[in-house]
């Protein structure tokens, strides 16, 4: 029996969708309970979303919600790192700031 994406059938894609929904439900439960979501689980969700998207299948609502949360968290983390870097730069440059009374 050959495997691979080229031989994906609608039944297999439905199974991917069903399993991704179950996994997404677990991930959302973990998020609600403020538990970490294992990296392997996140990776499986992302790969399922990519596979379904590659075959033009709609993402199950729960999977779509998890993907949105992942993208939001990544954006927030990038902004936080950027803000932290800006804050450190400002702190390092503080000795070079002129006081309002010293301006010409």
N, C-alpha and C positions, 0 to 999 in steps of 0.2 A: 504494500500500500504506500503510495507516495504522499508526502506531506508538503506543506508549504502554502503560501498565501494564494498561489495560482489555483489551487483546488478547493478554496473555501466555498462552502455551500451556504444557502440561506439558513439552513438548520444550524450549521456551525456558528454563523454570525449571531443567530438568535441566542445560542447558548453563551456566547461571549457576552452578549448584552445582559442576559439573565445573571450570569456570575458577576459581572461588573456591578450590577445593581445591588446584589447582596454584599459585595465588598465595599461599595460606596456607603451603604447603610451602616456597616460596621465602623467605617471611618468617621461618618457624621456622629454616630453615637460616642465614639472616642473623643471627638472634638467637643461635644456638649458636656461630657464628663471631665474635660480638660486633661485627658490622657494623651500621650504622644501617639501618633500614627506611625507604625513601623515603616521604614524606608522601602522594604520589599512590597508592602501593600500599596504605598503611593506609586511605586514604579509600575506595578501591575495595573493600577487604575489608569495611569498615563498611557501605557502601552495599549490597553483595551480601547481607550478613547481614540488613539491614533489609528488603530486597526479599523474600528468602526467608521471613522471619518474617511479613511482611505477607500472604503467600499461604499461610500455615500449613504451610510446608515445614520439615522438620527441617534444622538446620544440619549440614553435613558435619563429622565429628569434628575435622579439622584446623582448619577455620574456627572452630568452637566454642572450640578451644584458644587460637587467636590472639585471639579476642574476650575470653576470660577474662584473658589476659596483658595486653591493652590496658587492661581495667578495673582490674586489679591495679596496673599501672604508674601509672595516673591516681590511684588511691587513695594509693599510696606517695608520689607527687609532691605531692599535697595535704597529706599528713601531714608531709612534709619541709619544705614551705613554712611550714606552721603552726608546727612546732617551731622553725624558724629565726626566725620572727617573735617567738615567745615568748622565745627566747634573746636576741634583740636588745632586747626590752622589759625583760627582767631586767637586762641589762647597763646599759641607760640608767637604770634605777631604783636601781642599786647604791649611789650616794652617799646615798640616803635611807634605806637600811636601818640599823636600830640594831644595835649589837653586843650580844651577850648580856650583857656587863658593864654596858651603859648602860640596860638595862631596869629599870623601877621595881619 
